[in-house]
Amino acid sequence: MDFSYSDEQRMLKDMVDRVVADQYGFEQREKIIKSDAGYSPEVWSQFAELGLLAVPFSEAAGGFDGGGAELMVVAEGFGRGLVVEPYLSSVVLAGTFLDAALDDDTKAEALEPIIGGEQRYALACYEPAGRYDAHWIETTAKKDGDGYVLNGQKAVVLGGDSADRLLVIARSSGDNPSASGLSAFIVEGDADGVSRERYTTFDGHRAAEITLENVKVGADALVGEEGSAAKPLQHALDRGIVAMCAEATGAMEMACDLTLDYIKERKQFGVPIGSFQALQHRMVDMRISLEKVRSMTLWAACSLDAPEAERRQRLAAAKYMVGKAGRHVAEEAIQLFGGMGMMDESSISHYAKRIVLIDHYLGDRNYHLDRLIDQLTEESAAA
């Protein structure tokens, strides 16, 4: 099987690498993180002009109909630069949900502002009681005339601090943790009854805890049919996992490169510490962990259109490997850098933070290991 990139994918990779190199030097990134917005509107506009925001969307939505491999190329490049723009939250999660849930006749109009960089969305799905279970939804959607009234709380909504619109997953019928009865609603970020507790995450991104208290929305706020949100939600989360794994791959690659450069320069006993065989072995082990993650991510990215059982298994395996191998690379990088690796002024500490935090988004390694075991157990029982 040929896993090399096509000419178009190589061109996309080169473009992403160039824009990240130009816009995301370490000092530039630090200024962006400390800004009020927490991201750069100028960089976001540039992403839109280059067509990067259109990559994962269907042609009917006005996108480039990119698959898992194209999404991997973009996210891996963003991982190398530790990009903090809300690509995952607005484009990959909320955007691909809308692409999957809306009819071809309506999705282009709905997604045009996202592709053009004019509006930012955030997927408000996970809840405190549900932890990583996307189907454990206690937020309610009650009929109110022609519209609905929403009540509930959402936890760690990525990009939810400043999103123009929230894509809220609420339960209109059924009991937890049933996938049936879930509905999706577009809610204006400044709507009456919406309160946001904004914060910066440990890895420099922005998120929010969101409370919805008697939020009234019209019938036009409902995305797709009532009670049918589970399938497009899984569609979006699958792509989110691929993007997260790919971003981890890019960040791990940079962590390995930075560590190798450091041990070549850092001297002890009059010689570079990179000449010590024990450290060379540890450096090789880091590269092996990186290649494990890269291979598993590519496998998962190529499985987005596979049958459900096969897709679930591969995505869970990839996310588990990111959690396990990613932590190994992060910890080894910090140890080989020594005290320098713990300093905020050192870029390696920021790569380590991002790699470790990626494990906790969209399900950590223990959660996905359980999913993988359950999947294999079901297959064994069926056989």
DORO-656008 format. One record per residue (C-alpha): residue number from 1; residue in three letters; y negated, x negated, z. Coordinates in nm, 3 decimals. Layout:
<pts>
  resi  resn       c2       c1       c3
   NUM   ALA        Y        X        Z
...
</pts>
This chain:
<pts>
  resi  resn       c2       c1       c3
     1   MET    0.000    0.000    0.000
     2   ASP   -0.345   -0.136   -0.096
     3   PHE   -0.593   -0.120    0.192
     4   SER   -0.873   -0.311    0.017
     5   TYR   -1.207   -0.137   -0.039
     6   SER   -1.298    0.007   -0.378
     7   ASP   -1.608   -0.118   -0.561
     8   GLU   -1.808    0.181   -0.434
     9   GLN   -1.697    0.123   -0.076
    10   ARG   -1.788   -0.246   -0.098
    11   MET   -2.133   -0.151   -0.225
    12   LEU   -2.171    0.091    0.065
    13   LYS   -2.064   -0.180    0.310
    14   ASP   -2.312   -0.429    0.166
    15   MET   -2.593   -0.175    0.191
    16   VAL   -2.513   -0.088    0.554
    17   ASP   -2.484   -0.455    0.648
    18   ARG   -2.821   -0.533    0.487
    19   VAL   -3.012   -0.252    0.656
    20   VAL   -2.858   -0.333    0.995
    21   ALA   -2.938   -0.704    0.956
    22   ASP   -3.298   -0.622    0.859
    23   GLN   -3.367   -0.353    1.120
    24   TYR   -3.141   -0.436    1.413
    25   GLY   -3.203   -0.781    1.545
    26   PHE   -3.133   -0.802    1.919
    27   GLU   -3.501   -0.797    2.016
    28   GLN   -3.573   -0.508    1.777
    29   ARG   -3.289   -0.308    1.931
    30   GLU   -3.420   -0.371    2.282
    31   LYS   -3.759   -0.230    2.185
    32   ILE   -3.598    0.077    2.029
    33   ILE   -3.390    0.147    2.342
    34   LYS   -3.697    0.123    2.566
    35   SER   -3.907    0.355    2.348
    36   ASP   -3.969    0.714    2.455
    37   ALA   -3.748    0.855    2.180
    38   GLY   -3.464    0.611    2.243
    39   TYR   -3.417    0.562    1.870
    40   SER   -3.636    0.462    1.577
    41   PRO   -3.766    0.749    1.360
    42   GLU   -3.851    0.492    1.092
    43   VAL   -3.495    0.357    1.083
    44   TRP   -3.358    0.714    1.084
    45   SER   -3.576    0.798    0.783
    46   GLN   -3.453    0.485    0.609
    47   PHE   -3.093    0.589    0.669
    48   ALA   -3.177    0.924    0.507
    49   GLU   -3.348    0.761    0.207
    50   LEU   -3.048    0.535    0.150
    51   GLY   -2.816    0.835    0.158
    52   LEU   -2.624    0.723    0.467
    53   LEU   -2.672    1.061    0.634
    54   ALA   -2.504    1.229    0.335
    55   VAL   -2.189    1.015    0.330
    56   PRO   -1.943    1.238    0.523
    57   PHE   -2.052    1.572    0.376
    58   SER   -1.889    1.766    0.093
    59   GLU   -2.052    1.793   -0.248
    60   ALA   -2.105    2.166   -0.183
    61   ALA   -2.317    2.069    0.118
    62   GLY   -2.522    1.822   -0.086
    63   GLY   -2.332    1.518    0.039
    64   PHE   -2.135    1.236   -0.121
    65   ASP   -1.793    1.377   -0.029
    66   GLY   -1.704    1.061    0.160
    67   GLY   -1.368    1.047    0.331
    68   GLY   -1.241    0.861    0.633
    69   ALA   -1.271    0.521    0.467
    70   GLU   -1.639    0.573    0.381
    71   LEU   -1.710    0.698    0.733
    72   MET   -1.534    0.390    0.869
    73   VAL   -1.746    0.158    0.653
    74   VAL   -2.073    0.308    0.782
    75   ALA   -1.969    0.328    1.148
    76   GLU   -1.825   -0.024    1.151
    77   GLY   -2.154   -0.159    1.019
    78   PHE   -2.343    0.033    1.287
    79   GLY   -2.109   -0.112    1.547
    80   ARG   -2.192   -0.467    1.440
    81   GLY   -2.560   -0.393    1.497
    82   LEU   -2.516   -0.173    1.807
    83   VAL   -2.718    0.096    1.631
    84   VAL   -2.845    0.364    1.873
    85   GLU   -2.966    0.620    1.618
    86   PRO   -2.797    0.963    1.665
    87   TYR   -2.559    0.929    1.370
    88   LEU   -2.250    1.029    1.565
    89   SER   -2.408    1.327    1.738
    90   SER   -2.613    1.474    1.455
    91   VAL   -2.425    1.380    1.138
    92   VAL   -2.061    1.322    1.232
    93   LEU   -2.009    1.579    1.507
    94   ALA   -2.259    1.862    1.452
    95   GLY   -2.299    1.805    1.079
    96   THR   -1.934    1.797    0.979
    97   PHE   -1.872    2.100    1.203
    98   LEU   -2.125    2.298    1.001
    99   ASP   -1.980    2.165    0.677
   100   ALA   -1.635    2.290    0.778
   101   ALA   -1.746    2.623    0.928
   102   LEU   -1.994    2.754    0.670
   103   ASP   -1.929    2.902    0.328
   104   ASP   -2.012    2.693    0.023
   105   ASP   -2.297    2.931   -0.057
   106   THR   -2.475    2.870    0.273
   107   LYS   -2.383    2.519    0.387
   108   ALA   -2.619    2.335    0.150
   109   GLU   -2.924    2.513    0.290
   110   ALA   -2.811    2.457    0.649
   111   LEU   -2.729    2.089    0.606
   112   GLU   -3.024    1.986    0.389
   113   PRO   -3.249    1.914    0.692
   114   ILE   -2.977    1.698    0.850
   115   ILE   -2.909    1.501    0.531
   116   GLY   -3.282    1.454    0.479
   117   GLY   -3.331    1.330    0.835
   118   GLU   -3.576    1.612    0.911
   119   GLN   -3.370    1.776    1.186
   120   ARG   -3.137    1.633    1.446
   121   TYR   -2.851    1.835    1.591
   122   ALA   -2.628    1.776    1.893
   123   LEU   -2.283    1.922    1.953
   124   ALA   -2.278    2.082    2.299
   125   CYS   -1.907    2.117    2.357
   126   TYR   -1.757    1.937    2.658
   127   GLU   -1.799    2.082    3.008
   128   PRO   -1.767    1.938    3.363
   129   ALA   -1.452    2.133    3.450
   130   GLY   -1.281    2.062    3.118
   131   ARG   -1.330    1.684    3.114
   132   TYR   -1.193    1.578    2.770
   133   ASP   -1.039    1.914    2.680
   134   ALA   -1.262    2.054    2.404
   135   HIS   -1.098    2.397    2.440
   136   TRP   -1.178    2.434    2.811
   137   ILE   -1.498    2.631    2.766
   138   GLU   -1.649    2.825    3.054
   139   THR   -1.979    2.884    2.876
   140   THR   -1.983    3.252    2.782
   141   ALA   -2.122    3.439    2.484
   142   LYS   -2.171    3.807    2.562
   143   LYS   -2.269    4.063    2.302
   144   ASP   -2.623    4.195    2.347
   145   GLY   -2.707    4.449    2.080
   146   ASP   -2.696    4.264    1.749
   147   GLY   -2.714    3.926    1.922
   148   TYR   -2.561    3.732    2.210
   149   VAL   -2.649    3.601    2.556
   150   LEU   -2.526    3.250    2.640
   151   ASN   -2.462    3.118    2.992
   152   GLY   -2.303    2.792    3.098
   153   GLN   -2.329    2.415    3.137
   154   LYS   -2.256    2.130    2.898
   155   ALA   -2.188    1.771    3.005
   156   VAL   -2.273    1.439    2.840
   157   VAL   -2.416    1.592    2.524
   158   LEU   -2.469    1.286    2.303
   159   GLY   -2.813    1.301    2.141
   160   GLY   -2.883    1.618    2.337
   161   ASP   -3.189    1.469    2.504
   162   SER   -3.408    1.510    2.196
   163   ALA   -3.207    1.713    1.943
   164   ASP   -3.410    1.974    1.759
   165   ARG   -3.113    2.211    1.763
   166   LEU   -2.799    2.244    1.973
   167   LEU   -2.466    2.351    1.830
   168   VAL   -2.324    2.529    2.135
   169   ILE   -1.954    2.606    2.170
   170   ALA   -1.907    2.917    2.385
   171   ARG   -1.620    3.148    2.473
   172   SER   -1.665    3.495    2.329
   173   SER   -1.310    3.605    2.421
   174   GLY   -0.981    3.476    2.561
   175   ASP   -0.905    3.257    2.860
   176   ASN   -0.906    2.880    2.915
   177   PRO   -0.773    2.661    2.771
   178   SER   -0.696    2.882    2.470
   179   ALA   -0.835    2.767    2.135
   180   SER   -0.878    3.128    2.026
   181   GLY   -1.196    3.307    2.122
   182   LEU   -1.428    3.007    2.078
   183   SER   -1.749    3.067    1.889
   184   ALA   -2.033    2.838    1.780
   185   PHE   -2.404    2.914    1.797
   186   ILE   -2.713    2.731    1.676
   187   VAL   -2.966    2.723    1.959
   188   GLU   -3.317    2.581    1.933
   189   GLY   -3.360    2.288    2.169
   190   ASP   -3.671    2.442    2.326
   191   ALA   -3.537    2.800    2.348
   192   ASP   -3.605    3.001    2.662
   193   GLY   -3.333    2.941    2.919
   194   VAL   -3.233    2.598    2.788
   195   SER   -3.286    2.312    3.034
   196   ARG   -3.197    1.950    2.967
   197   GLU   -3.143    1.670    3.217
   198   ARG   -3.205    1.365    2.999
   199   TYR   -3.078    1.013    3.067
   200   THR   -2.992    0.680    2.908
   201   THR   -2.624    0.593    2.907
   202   PHE   -2.489    0.260    3.028
   203   ASP   -2.465    0.132    2.670
   204   GLY   -2.824    0.217    2.571
   205   HIS   -2.769    0.552    2.402
   206   ARG   -2.924    0.884    2.507
   207   ALA   -2.751    1.198    2.632
   208   ALA   -2.821    1.507    2.840
   209   GLU   -2.667    1.757    3.079
   210   ILE   -2.758    2.096    2.937
   211   THR   -2.778    2.428    3.119
   212   LEU   -2.797    2.759    2.935
   213   GLU   -2.923    3.046    3.149
   214   ASN   -2.942    3.387    2.982
   215   VAL   -3.024    3.229    2.645
   216   LYS   -3.067    3.506    2.392
   217   VAL   -2.983    3.437    2.028
   218   GLY   -2.969    3.663    1.725
   219   ALA   -2.667    3.742    1.515
   220   ASP   -2.780    3.480    1.263
   221   ALA   -2.725    3.208    1.526
   222   LEU   -2.348    3.260    1.505
   223   VAL   -2.184    2.992    1.287
   224   GLY   -1.903    3.136    1.080
   225   GLU   -1.702    3.421    1.226
   226   GLU   -1.687    3.509    1.593
   227   GLY   -1.393    3.344    1.768
   228   SER   -1.319    3.103    1.482
   229   ALA   -1.483    2.782    1.604
   230   ALA   -1.166    2.595    1.707
   231   LYS   -1.067    2.476    1.358
   232   PRO   -1.407    2.336    1.249
   233   LEU   -1.445    2.190    1.599
   234   GLN   -1.123    1.993    1.557
   235   HIS   -1.237    1.890    1.209
   236   ALA   -1.556    1.743    1.358
   237   LEU   -1.389    1.578    1.659
   238   ASP   -1.130    1.410    1.435
   239   ARG   -1.410    1.252    1.233
   240   GLY   -1.590    1.162    1.553
   241   ILE   -1.283    0.972    1.675
   242   VAL   -1.262    0.778    1.347
   243   ALA   -1.632    0.694    1.370
   244   MET   -1.595    0.582    1.733
   245   CYS   -1.294    0.362    1.654
   246   ALA   -1.474    0.209    1.355
   247   GLU   -1.784    0.140    1.560
   248   ALA   -1.568   -0.030    1.822
   249   THR   -1.416   -0.244    1.546
   250   GLY   -1.760   -0.362    1.437
   251   ALA   -1.872   -0.432    1.793
   252   MET   -1.548   -0.618    1.872
   253   GLU   -1.589   -0.831    1.559
   254   MET   -1.936   -0.933    1.669
   255   ALA   -1.814   -1.002    2.024
   256   CYS   -1.547   -1.235    1.884
   257   ASP   -1.797   -1.413    1.656
   258   LEU   -2.054   -1.458    1.932
   259   THR   -1.791   -1.588    2.173
   260   LEU   -1.655   -1.836    1.920
   261   ASP   -2.005   -1.967    1.848
   262   TYR   -2.072   -2.004    2.220
   263   ILE   -1.757   -2.201    2.306
   264   LYS   -1.829   -2.434    2.014
   265   GLU   -2.172   -2.514    2.161
   266   ARG   -2.115   -2.497    2.538
   267   LYS   -2.019   -2.841    2.669
   268   GLN   -1.825   -2.939    2.979
   269   PHE   -1.709   -3.288    3.067
   270   GLY   -1.908   -3.404    2.765
   271   VAL   -1.715   -3.201    2.506
   272   PRO   -1.744   -2.843    2.368
   273   ILE   -1.528   -2.607    2.574
   274   GLY   -1.394   -2.473    2.245
   275   SER   -1.189   -2.791    2.218
   276   PHE   -0.980   -2.688    2.520
   277   GLN   -0.648   -2.553    2.400
   278   ALA   -0.630   -2.283    2.668
   279   LEU   -0.960   -2.133    2.549
   280   GLN   -0.848   -2.156    2.186
   281   HIS   -0.544   -1.948    2.276
   282   ARG   -0.763   -1.686    2.446
   283   MET   -0.987   -1.675    2.141
   284   VAL   -0.684   -1.615    1.919
   285   ASP   -0.571   -1.334    2.149
   286   MET   -0.914   -1.172    2.111
   287   ARG   -0.883   -1.184    1.733
   288   ILE   -0.536   -1.031    1.752
   289   SER   -0.677   -0.742    1.957
   290   LEU   -0.953   -0.697    1.700
   291   GLU   -0.707   -0.681    1.411
   292   LYS   -0.491   -0.430    1.598
   293   VAL   -0.790   -0.200    1.634
   294   ARG   -0.903   -0.252    1.274
   295   SER   -0.554   -0.168    1.139
   296   MET   -0.511    0.138    1.361
   297   THR   -0.859    0.264    1.272
   298   LEU   -0.793    0.231    0.900
   299   TRP   -0.462    0.411    0.948
   300   ALA   -0.640    0.694    1.130
   301   ALA   -0.924    0.707    0.877
   302   CYS   -0.675    0.751    0.593
   303   SER   -0.501    1.032    0.784
   304   LEU   -0.783    1.285    0.812
   305   ASP   -0.629    1.500    0.540
   306   ALA   -0.271    1.452    0.660
   307   PRO   -0.064    1.735    0.814
   308   GLU   -0.183    1.831    1.163
   309   ALA    0.100    1.675    1.364
   310   GLU    0.077    1.345    1.175
   311   ARG   -0.303    1.339    1.198
   312   ARG   -0.304    1.409    1.571
   313   GLN   -0.054    1.134    1.637
   314   ARG   -0.240    0.869    1.439
   315   LEU   -0.582    0.954    1.580
   316   ALA   -0.449    0.947    1.937
   317   ALA   -0.278    0.612    1.873
   318   ALA   -0.596    0.461    1.728
   319   LYS   -0.818    0.582    2.013
   320   TYR   -0.567    0.455    2.268
   321   MET   -0.563    0.113    2.103
   322   VAL   -0.943    0.102    2.104
   323   GLY   -0.944    0.163    2.479
   324   LYS   -0.680   -0.097    2.554
   325   ALA   -0.762   -0.375    2.307
   326   GLY   -1.136   -0.313    2.328
   327   ARG   -1.142   -0.370    2.703
   328   HIS   -0.943   -0.691    2.653
   329   VAL   -1.198   -0.826    2.405
   330   ALA   -1.494   -0.722    2.623
   331   GLU   -1.350   -0.881    2.937
   332   GLU   -1.248   -1.202    2.763
   333   ALA   -1.591   -1.237    2.602
   334   ILE   -1.763   -1.199    2.939
   335   GLN   -1.529   -1.451    3.102
   336   LEU   -1.567   -1.711    2.827
   337   PHE   -1.945   -1.676    2.838
   338   GLY   -1.938   -1.711    3.215
   339   GLY   -2.255   -1.613    3.401
   340   MET   -2.448   -1.586    3.074
   341   GLY   -2.225   -1.297    2.971
   342   MET   -2.350   -1.084    3.260
   343   MET   -2.719   -1.116    3.178
   344   ASP   -2.914   -0.842    3.003
   345   GLU   -3.090   -1.110    2.802
   346   SER   -2.758   -1.204    2.642
   347   SER   -2.647   -0.986    2.352
   348   ILE   -2.278   -1.024    2.442
   349   SER   -2.327   -0.814    2.756
   350   HIS   -2.453   -0.525    2.539
   351   TYR   -2.156   -0.552    2.304
   352   ALA   -1.921   -0.548    2.602
   353   LYS   -2.089   -0.238    2.746
   354   ARG   -2.068   -0.050    2.417
   355   ILE   -1.703   -0.142    2.360
   356   VAL   -1.602   -0.027    2.708
   357   LEU   -1.807    0.296    2.691
   358   ILE   -1.659    0.392    2.353
   359   ASP   -1.327    0.432    2.535
   360   HIS   -1.480    0.714    2.740
   361   TYR   -1.626    0.916    2.452
   362   LEU   -1.411    1.190    2.293
   363   GLY   -1.123    1.115    2.528
   364   ASP   -1.032    0.788    2.702
   365   ARG   -0.713    0.591    2.643
   366   ASN   -0.518    0.772    2.919
   367   TYR   -0.607    1.110    2.769
   368   HIS   -0.499    1.004    2.422
   369   LEU   -0.184    0.836    2.551
   370   ASP   -0.087    1.168    2.710
   371   ARG   -0.156    1.344    2.379
   372   LEU    0.056    1.089    2.196
   373   ILE    0.345    1.129    2.441
   374   ASP    0.325    1.508    2.419
   375   GLN    0.329    1.489    2.040
   376   LEU    0.631    1.260    2.031
   377   THR    0.810    1.475    2.290
   378   GLU    0.754    1.787    2.079
   379   GLU    0.889    1.610    1.770
   380   SER    1.192    1.487    1.963
   381   ALA    1.266    1.834    2.099
   382   ALA    1.229    1.988    1.753
   383   ALA    1.472    1.736    1.608
</pts>
